[in-house]
Amino acid sequence: MDARVLTAAGSDVGHVRSSNQDSGYAGTHLFMVADGMGGHAGGDVASSLATQAITAVADERFPTIEDARTALVDAIRNSAQELTDAVREHPDLQGMGTTVSALIRHDSNVVIGHIGDSRVYRYRNDVLEQITADHTFVQKLVDTGRITQAEAAVHPRRNVLMRVLGDFEPNPEIDSMVVETEPGDRWLLCSDGLCGYVDDVAVARILKTHRDASVATDKLIQAALDKGAPDNVTVVLVGVNETSMSAASKPILVGAASEPLIFDAVTKRIPLLSGRFMGSAAGNALAETFATPDFLETIIAEDKNRAMVRRVRWATYLGIALTAIVGFGLYGYFWTQSQFYVGSDQDSVVIFRGVSGDVAGIPLHAVERDTDIPLANLPQYLQQAVKMTIPVENYDKALEVVNRIKNVSSTQ
């Protein structure tokens, strides 16, 4: 299979952002996506610097998979120093950060390094599987059983990151793992501009339909754009063939990393932000932000309050529902007690209050008057009618029916 259809990378600014703060790379052995923190000055600088630093040392053939794992984790962690140095020289960039999800192919395995909420997926036999775990506040709530995955998708703090690569953390914790791969696998690395707006079913359908990586990449980005794509969208798609190579025909850089990095221009166009979010500049896009300890306390308090409101709301709904059920039940019961019918108690004609039948074993009728008219004295057709019950409008009508039955009985 031609390497150009095995592996591809693409990035789009989306419909809302004014600049692309994502970076993507598809090389010879290394593939990665970095999503600059959109709510901070210099998100594009952060993703670009991290990409340059990591690709400079990690895109090579390592002797063993463990060597590759060590090199990748060190490269990601050390790239934080690049961000720190940039902030020291350009203070307006303080607080910038980026996610990183990177993969190195080594024979029949891949080693993955990850921090933040960009993702790595494996597509195999028409099944798309998320390999990395998001380092977000809402994912922590999901992991601890406090909210569902569906609730996490619409949670107002779903873009709050618990871990991120930035100038504020000199020794970031990097997730790493070694995962086996085989010919036919496709590895998808993407920013949350894709996975936050296009569901896994739609992504899998595109990967199944389009085997050419460049076409599939374009289709995935277009799917996000069709959803409104308020965020930058970056996709790196890596195919696996029978050899140890998944390389693109030549290294591909997309997004912020593909543009020259000119710090003077960057610092002039990005004002120092006093808040954590971009506000009107971001439109409807949720900007990523890092959960510093004080901010984390705030959002935990928010979540507790939200959970309390949710419990009160559901308790209210439940109370209303139970009240309605009890109300309808009482209404139904009192209605049945205003009804009458003529029937039998095996051997005589009886006037009943209520309706024939029961609910959950509880009878909805009771004997109002036993007429002492022997059932056996009635003609067969009348016996059958009484046994089947004769509904009447009220008690007076029941007495009229009984009198007619009595007259028939006396003539027998």
C-alpha positions as CSV (number, residue, x, y, z in Angstrom):
1,M,0.0,0.0,0.0
2,D,1.3,3.4,-0.9
3,A,2.5,5.4,2.1
4,R,0.6,8.4,0.9
5,V,-2.7,6.7,1.4
6,L,-1.6,5.1,4.7
7,T,-0.9,8.3,6.6
8,A,-2.2,11.9,6.4
9,A,-2.6,15.0,8.6
10,G,-4.9,18.0,8.3
11,S,-6.1,20.9,10.3
12,D,-8.8,23.6,10.1
13,V,-9.3,26.8,12.1
14,G,-13.0,26.1,12.4
15,H,-15.9,28.5,12.1
16,V,-15.3,30.6,15.3
17,R,-11.6,30.9,16.2
18,S,-9.6,33.7,14.7
19,S,-6.4,31.6,14.7
20,N,-5.4,28.0,14.6
21,Q,-4.0,27.0,18.0
22,D,-3.7,23.3,17.1
23,S,-0.6,21.7,15.6
24,G,-0.3,18.3,14.0
25,Y,2.6,16.2,12.7
26,A,3.0,13.0,10.7
27,G,6.5,11.9,10.2
28,T,8.6,8.7,9.7
29,H,8.1,7.1,13.1
30,L,6.4,9.8,15.2
31,F,2.9,11.2,14.9
32,M,1.3,13.8,17.2
33,V,-1.4,16.3,17.8
34,A,-1.1,19.3,20.2
35,D,-4.0,21.6,21.0
36,G,-3.0,25.0,22.4
37,M,-5.1,26.2,25.3
38,G,-7.5,28.6,23.6
39,G,-8.4,30.6,26.7
40,H,-4.8,31.8,27.2
41,A,-2.5,34.0,25.3
42,G,-0.3,32.1,22.9
43,G,-2.1,28.8,22.5
44,D,-0.7,28.6,19.0
45,V,2.8,29.4,20.3
46,A,2.5,26.6,22.9
47,S,1.4,23.9,20.5
48,S,4.0,25.0,17.9
49,L,6.9,25.0,20.4
50,A,5.9,21.7,21.9
51,T,5.6,20.1,18.4
52,Q,9.0,21.4,17.3
53,A,10.7,20.3,20.5
54,I,9.2,16.8,20.5
55,T,9.6,16.1,16.7
56,A,13.3,17.2,16.9
57,V,14.2,14.3,19.2
58,A,11.5,11.6,19.0
59,D,11.0,11.0,15.3
60,E,13.6,8.2,14.9
61,R,14.0,4.5,15.0
62,F,14.8,3.4,18.6
63,P,16.5,0.1,19.5
64,T,13.6,-1.2,21.6
65,I,10.1,-0.2,22.3
66,E,11.0,0.7,25.9
67,D,13.7,3.0,24.5
68,A,11.0,4.6,22.4
69,R,8.7,5.0,25.4
70,T,11.4,6.6,27.5
71,A,12.4,9.0,24.7
72,L,8.8,10.0,24.0
73,V,7.9,10.7,27.6
74,D,11.2,12.7,28.1
75,A,10.6,14.7,24.9
76,I,7.1,15.7,25.9
77,R,8.1,16.5,29.5
78,N,11.2,18.5,28.4
79,S,9.2,20.5,25.9
80,A,7.6,22.2,28.9
81,Q,11.0,23.9,29.3
82,E,10.6,25.4,25.9
83,L,7.3,27.0,27.0
84,T,8.9,28.3,30.2
85,D,11.8,29.8,28.3
86,A,9.4,31.5,25.8
87,V,7.4,33.1,28.7
88,R,10.6,34.3,30.3
89,E,11.5,36.2,27.1
90,H,7.9,37.2,26.4
91,P,5.9,37.7,29.6
92,D,2.7,38.4,27.7
93,L,2.5,34.7,26.9
94,Q,2.3,33.7,30.6
95,G,-0.2,31.0,31.2
96,M,0.0,29.4,27.7
97,G,-0.3,25.7,27.5
98,T,-1.0,22.8,25.2
99,T,-2.2,19.2,25.2
100,V,-0.1,16.6,23.5
101,S,-1.0,13.2,22.2
102,A,1.8,11.4,20.4
103,L,2.5,8.0,19.0
104,I,5.7,6.2,17.8
105,R,5.4,3.1,15.7
106,H,7.9,0.3,16.5
107,D,7.4,-2.9,14.6
108,S,4.2,-4.6,15.9
109,N,3.7,-2.1,18.7
110,V,3.1,1.6,19.2
111,V,4.2,3.6,22.2
112,I,1.8,6.5,23.2
113,G,2.6,9.6,25.2
114,H,-0.4,11.7,26.3
115,I,-1.4,14.7,28.4
116,G,-4.6,16.7,28.2
117,D,-7.8,16.1,26.2
118,S,-6.6,15.4,22.7
119,R,-7.1,11.7,21.9
120,V,-5.7,8.6,20.4
121,Y,-8.0,6.0,18.9
122,R,-7.4,2.6,17.3
123,Y,-9.7,1.5,14.5
124,R,-9.6,-2.2,13.9
125,N,-12.1,-4.6,12.3
126,D,-14.7,-1.7,11.9
127,V,-14.5,-1.0,15.7
128,L,-13.2,2.4,17.0
129,E,-11.6,2.3,20.4
130,Q,-10.5,5.2,22.5
131,I,-7.0,4.4,23.8
132,T,-6.1,7.5,25.8
133,A,-8.1,8.9,28.8
134,D,-9.0,12.6,28.9
135,H,-7.3,14.6,31.7
136,T,-10.4,16.7,32.3
137,F,-12.5,17.7,35.3
138,V,-15.6,16.0,33.8
139,Q,-13.7,12.8,33.0
140,K,-12.8,12.6,36.7
141,L,-16.4,13.1,37.6
142,V,-17.3,10.2,35.2
143,D,-14.5,8.0,36.6
144,T,-15.8,8.5,40.1
145,G,-19.4,7.8,39.1
146,R,-20.7,11.3,39.9
147,I,-22.0,12.0,36.3
148,T,-22.6,9.9,33.2
149,Q,-20.6,10.0,30.0
150,A,-23.7,11.6,28.4
151,E,-23.8,14.3,31.1
152,A,-20.1,14.9,30.6
153,A,-20.6,15.7,26.9
154,V,-22.8,18.8,27.8
155,H,-21.2,19.7,31.2
156,P,-20.4,23.5,31.3
157,R,-16.9,22.7,32.6
158,R,-16.1,20.0,30.1
159,N,-13.1,21.9,28.8
160,V,-11.4,22.3,32.2
161,L,-8.1,20.4,32.0
162,M,-6.6,18.7,35.1
163,R,-3.3,18.1,33.4
164,V,-1.7,20.1,30.6
165,L,1.8,21.0,29.2
166,G,2.6,24.6,30.2
167,D,5.0,27.1,31.7
168,F,3.3,26.7,35.1
169,E,4.2,23.0,35.5
170,P,8.0,22.3,35.2
171,N,7.6,18.5,35.7
172,P,4.2,17.5,34.2
173,E,2.9,13.9,34.6
174,I,2.7,12.2,31.2
175,D,0.6,9.1,30.6
176,S,2.5,6.5,28.5
177,M,1.6,3.0,27.3
178,V,2.7,0.3,24.8
179,V,-0.1,-1.1,22.7
180,E,0.1,-3.8,20.1
181,T,-0.8,-3.1,16.5
182,E,-1.3,-5.2,13.4
183,P,-1.6,-4.7,9.6
184,G,-4.9,-3.1,8.8
185,D,-5.1,-1.0,12.0
186,R,-5.6,2.7,11.7
187,W,-4.6,5.0,14.4
188,L,-6.4,8.3,14.8
189,L,-4.9,11.2,16.7
190,C,-7.2,14.3,17.0
191,S,-7.8,17.5,18.9
192,D,-11.2,17.9,20.7
193,G,-12.4,19.9,17.8
194,L,-13.1,16.6,16.2
195,C,-14.0,14.2,19.1
196,G,-15.9,16.9,20.9
197,Y,-18.4,17.4,18.1
198,V,-18.4,14.2,15.9
199,D,-19.5,11.1,17.7
200,D,-17.5,7.8,17.5
201,V,-20.1,6.1,15.3
202,A,-19.8,8.8,12.6
203,V,-16.0,8.7,12.9
204,A,-15.9,4.9,12.5
205,R,-18.3,5.1,9.5
206,I,-15.9,7.6,7.7
207,L,-12.8,5.4,8.4
208,K,-14.7,2.3,7.1
209,T,-15.8,4.1,3.9
210,H,-12.6,5.9,3.0
211,R,-9.4,3.8,3.0
212,D,-7.3,6.6,1.6
213,A,-5.9,8.4,4.6
214,S,-5.9,11.8,2.9
215,V,-9.5,11.5,1.9
216,A,-10.6,10.1,5.3
217,T,-8.8,13.0,7.0
218,D,-10.6,15.6,4.9
219,K,-13.9,13.9,5.5
220,L,-13.4,13.8,9.3
221,I,-12.5,17.5,9.3
222,Q,-15.5,18.3,7.1
223,A,-17.8,16.3,9.5
224,A,-16.7,18.6,12.3
225,L,-17.2,21.7,10.2
226,D,-20.7,20.4,9.3
227,K,-21.4,20.3,13.1
228,G,-20.5,24.0,13.3
229,A,-16.9,23.4,14.4
230,P,-16.5,26.3,16.9
231,D,-13.0,24.9,17.8
232,N,-9.9,24.2,15.7
233,V,-10.0,20.7,14.2
234,T,-6.8,18.7,13.7
235,V,-6.6,15.1,12.6
236,V,-3.6,12.8,12.1
237,L,-4.4,9.4,10.6
238,V,-1.8,6.6,10.7
239,G,-2.2,3.4,8.8
240,V,-0.4,0.1,9.6
241,N,0.9,-2.2,6.9
242,E,2.9,-5.4,6.9
243,T,6.2,-3.6,7.4
244,S,7.3,-1.5,10.3
245,M,6.8,1.7,8.4
246,S,3.6,3.9,8.7
247,A,5.4,7.0,7.4
248,A,3.9,9.7,5.3
249,S,5.6,10.2,2.0
250,K,7.3,13.1,3.6
251,P,6.9,14.7,7.1
252,I,3.8,16.7,7.4
253,L,3.2,19.7,9.7
254,V,-0.2,21.2,10.0
255,G,-1.8,24.0,12.0
256,A,0.2,26.5,14.0
257,A,3.4,24.4,13.7
258,S,3.3,24.8,9.9
259,E,3.6,28.5,10.1
260,P,6.7,30.6,11.0
261,L,6.8,31.5,14.7
262,I,7.4,35.2,15.1
263,F,7.2,36.2,18.7
264,D,6.9,39.9,18.2
265,A,3.9,39.5,16.0
266,V,2.4,37.0,18.4
267,T,2.7,39.2,21.4
268,K,1.3,42.2,19.6
269,R,-1.8,40.4,18.4
270,I,-2.6,38.7,21.6
271,P,-3.6,40.9,24.5
272,L,-2.8,39.9,28.1
273,L,-5.9,38.2,29.4
274,S,-7.1,39.0,32.9
275,G,-9.7,36.2,32.8
276,R,-9.5,32.6,32.0
277,F,-11.7,32.5,28.9
278,M,-11.7,34.4,25.6
279,G,-15.2,35.7,26.0
280,S,-16.7,37.2,22.9
281,A,-13.6,36.4,20.9
282,A,-14.4,32.8,21.3
283,G,-18.0,32.9,20.2
284,N,-19.7,29.7,21.1
285,A,-16.5,27.8,21.5
286,L,-15.5,26.6,24.9
287,A,-11.9,27.6,25.6
288,E,-9.7,25.1,27.4
289,T,-8.4,26.2,30.8
290,F,-6.1,24.6,33.3
291,A,-7.5,23.8,36.8
292,T,-5.1,25.5,39.1
293,P,-5.7,24.6,42.8
294,D,-7.8,27.7,43.6
295,F,-9.8,27.4,40.4
296,L,-10.3,23.6,41.0
297,E,-11.9,24.4,44.4
298,T,-14.2,26.8,42.6
299,I,-15.4,24.3,40.0
300,I,-15.7,21.5,42.6
301,A,-18.0,23.8,44.6
302,E,-19.9,24.6,41.4
303,D,-20.3,20.9,40.7
304,K,-21.5,20.1,44.2
305,N,-24.0,23.0,43.9
306,R,-25.1,21.7,40.5
307,A,-25.5,18.2,41.8
308,M,-27.6,19.5,44.7
309,V,-29.8,21.5,42.3
310,R,-30.1,18.4,40.1
311,R,-31.1,16.3,43.1
312,V,-33.7,18.9,44.2
313,R,-35.0,19.1,40.7
314,W,-35.4,15.3,40.4
315,A,-36.9,15.1,43.9
316,T,-39.4,17.8,42.8
317,Y,-40.2,15.9,39.6
318,L,-40.6,12.7,41.6
319,G,-42.8,14.4,44.1
320,I,-45.0,15.8,41.3
321,A,-45.2,12.4,39.7
322,L,-46.1,10.6,42.9
323,T,-48.6,13.3,43.8
324,A,-50.2,12.8,40.3
325,I,-50.2,9.1,40.6
326,V,-51.8,9.2,44.1
327,G,-54.2,11.8,43.0
328,F,-55.3,9.8,39.9
329,G,-55.4,6.7,42.1
330,L,-57.7,8.4,44.7
331,Y,-59.9,9.9,42.0
332,G,-60.2,6.5,40.3
333,Y,-61.0,4.8,43.5
334,F,-63.7,7.3,44.5
335,W,-65.1,7.1,41.0
336,T,-65.4,3.4,41.2
337,Q,-67.3,3.7,44.5
338,S,-69.9,5.9,42.8
339,Q,-70.7,3.0,40.3
340,F,-73.2,0.2,40.8
341,Y,-74.0,-3.1,39.0
342,V,-76.2,-6.1,39.6
343,G,-74.5,-9.5,39.8
344,S,-74.4,-12.7,41.9
345,D,-72.7,-14.2,44.9
346,Q,-72.9,-17.7,43.5
347,D,-76.5,-18.4,44.7
348,S,-78.4,-15.1,44.8
349,V,-78.8,-11.8,43.1
350,V,-76.7,-9.0,44.6
351,I,-76.4,-5.3,44.2
352,F,-72.7,-4.3,44.2
353,R,-71.1,-0.9,44.7
354,G,-68.0,-0.3,42.5
355,V,-66.8,-2.0,39.3
356,S,-66.3,-5.6,38.6
357,G,-62.7,-6.7,38.9
358,D,-59.6,-5.9,41.0
359,V,-56.2,-4.2,40.9
360,A,-53.2,-6.1,42.2
361,G,-55.5,-8.5,44.0
362,I,-57.5,-5.7,45.7
363,P,-61.2,-5.8,44.7
364,L,-62.8,-2.7,43.4
365,H,-66.4,-3.6,44.5
366,A,-68.3,-4.6,47.6
367,V,-71.8,-5.9,48.3
368,E,-74.2,-3.1,48.7
369,R,-77.3,-5.3,49.2
370,D,-78.1,-9.0,49.0
371,T,-81.6,-9.3,47.5
372,D,-82.0,-13.0,48.6
373,I,-83.5,-13.7,45.1
374,P,-82.4,-17.3,44.5
375,L,-80.3,-17.4,41.3
376,A,-81.7,-20.9,40.6
377,N,-85.3,-19.5,40.3
378,L,-84.4,-17.5,37.3
379,P,-84.6,-18.6,33.7
380,Q,-81.3,-19.7,32.1
381,Y,-80.8,-16.6,30.0
382,L,-81.4,-14.3,33.1
383,Q,-79.0,-16.4,35.2
384,Q,-76.3,-15.9,32.6
385,A,-77.0,-12.1,32.4
386,V,-76.7,-11.7,36.2
387,K,-73.5,-13.8,36.3
388,M,-72.0,-11.6,33.5
389,T,-73.2,-8.5,35.6
390,I,-75.6,-5.8,34.6
391,P,-74.1,-2.3,34.9
392,V,-76.5,0.5,36.0
393,E,-76.2,4.3,36.4
394,N,-76.9,4.5,40.1
395,Y,-78.4,2.6,43.1
396,D,-82.0,3.5,42.2
397,K,-81.6,2.0,38.7
398,A,-80.1,-1.1,40.4
399,L,-83.3,-1.4,42.5
400,E,-85.4,-1.2,39.3
401,V,-83.4,-4.0,37.7
402,V,-83.8,-6.1,40.8
403,N,-87.5,-5.6,40.9
404,R,-87.8,-6.7,37.3
405,I,-85.7,-9.8,38.1
406,K,-87.9,-10.4,41.1
407,N,-91.1,-10.3,39.0
408,V,-89.6,-12.7,36.5
409,S,-88.6,-15.0,39.4
410,S,-92.1,-15.0,40.9
411,T,-93.6,-16.2,37.6
412,Q,-91.4,-19.3,37.4
